[in-house]
Amino acid sequence: MERVYNFSPGPSQLPLPVLEKAQKEMLCYQDTGMSVMEMSHRSKMYTDIYDQTVATLRELMSIPDTYDVLFLQGGATQQFSAVPLNLMVHRKADYLDTGNFAHLAAEEAKRYGEVNVVASTRDEVYTYIPDLATVQFSEDADYVHITQNNTIYGTRFVELPETRAPLVCDASSMILSEKMDVTRYGAIYAGAQKNIGPSGLCLLIVRKDLLGQAMDICPKLLNWEVQSKAGSMYNTPNTWGIYLAGLTFSWLKELGGVEAIEKVNLEKAELLYGFLDESQLFKPTAQKKYRSRMNVTFVTGDAEKDAAFVKAAAAEGLVNLKGHRSVGGMRASIYNAMPMEGVQKLVAFMKKFEAENK
Ligand SMILES: *Cc1c(COP(=O)(O)O)cnc(C)c1O
């Protein structure tokens, strides 16, 4: 069977050259005589892979030496707990509730201290990002948490809040898709299965001066300082996942880095939204100003038509276009690994479907 265009929100499509390289090296990595999965994480051959992976990411994102790069387990969700456990020194934090994941992050943090939801668009089905100029941040919050791209609702922050407290960001569905000024953040975390690699892995970029403040009850494995001192290897890390992440980083670097992919991502998003704005059948659901470039959400307004479209698209090799179960409709996730041709094919198919379903 041929490979399809996979618009899944995550785990999502990986770059074909990455999969091919992994396949080639599957049984025998270079001259080691074994698969990466079979290597000791403490061996020189593996630590070389690890160091190279971190170095390539540092280069791609211009991460200063004042920040640590860690590869953790438990996905982004584990960081919903790790963030308060590591940073809530005075047991107080501000959260912006801009989507389902943002909401879950705030709910989890409440177990450890006072959480001020300083802005929420929950009542309006998260179709936009609150006006940051009107948000009242707490005087004494330990950090401010945002979800920069909202995977389910298809919205993104178009600017960052100016905050006294360190900004902590769930960047799962936008990391490496556009330029980020790392110095604006105290910590950035991202589940890998959108723009990095396989699931189960979580990238953490954290300002080093924020380490060493974890609560006594913080499990060792979730303690950023412990993981930092151990080079992400307090226990056996997700060695295969980190290796694949490294392949993705090298692929991105060869393409010209984040700046180059950001251009392609903008073109992809403009093509799709451009069509949606003209369409008589499909309607985009996120407010224009805050539209995500990674997750494009839309509806026909008729649940039966939505289902028919998703089914017909799948038959054409355009799969996983069904919207999240909480919102319905459609969602096309067009992460870094989705080529322009995938979006062009999708738009062409939508036009055809529209003509046939007036
Ligand atoms: C996918 C996603 C998550 C959840 O990631 P897991 O790896 O399943 O824990 C959290 N936040 C955002 C923004 C996501 O897109």
The ligand as an SDF file (V2000), in Angstrom:
LIG
                    3D

 15 15  0  0  0  0  0  0  0  0999 V2000
   -0.6490   16.6290   22.2420 C   0  0  0  0  0  0  0  0  0  0  0  0
   -0.5990   17.6800   23.2620 C   0  0  0  0  0  0  0  0  0  0  0  0
   -0.4570   17.3920   24.6180 C   0  0  0  0  0  0  0  0  0  0  0  0
   -0.4620   15.9710   25.1620 C   0  0  0  0  0  0  0  0  0  0  0  0
    0.7170   15.3240   24.8800 O   0  0  0  0  0  0  0  0  0  0  0  0
    0.9840   13.8650   25.4940 P   0  0  0  0  0  0  0  0  0  0  0  0
    2.3020   13.5240   24.9050 O   0  0  0  0  0  0  0  0  0  0  0  0
   -0.1180   12.9770   25.0300 O   0  0  0  0  0  0  0  0  0  0  0  0
    1.0340   13.9850   26.9550 O   0  0  0  0  0  0  0  0  0  0  0  0
   -0.3610   18.4350   25.5090 C   0  0  0  0  0  0  0  0  0  0  0  0
   -0.4150   19.7150   25.0850 N   0  0  0  0  0  0  0  0  0  0  0  0
   -0.5820   20.0350   23.7920 C   0  0  0  0  0  0  0  0  0  0  0  0
   -0.6330   21.4570   23.3810 C   0  0  0  0  0  0  0  0  0  0  0  0
   -0.6700   19.0210   22.8360 C   0  0  0  0  0  0  0  0  0  0  0  0
   -0.8350   19.3430   21.5450 O   0  0  0  0  0  0  0  0  0  0  0  0
  1  2  1  0
  2  3  1  0
  2 14  2  0
  3  4  1  0
  3 10  2  0
  4  5  1  0
  5  6  1  0
  6  7  2  0
  6  8  1  0
  6  9  1  0
 10 11  1  0
 11 12  2  0
 12 13  1  0
 12 14  1  0
 14 15  1  0
M  END
$$$$
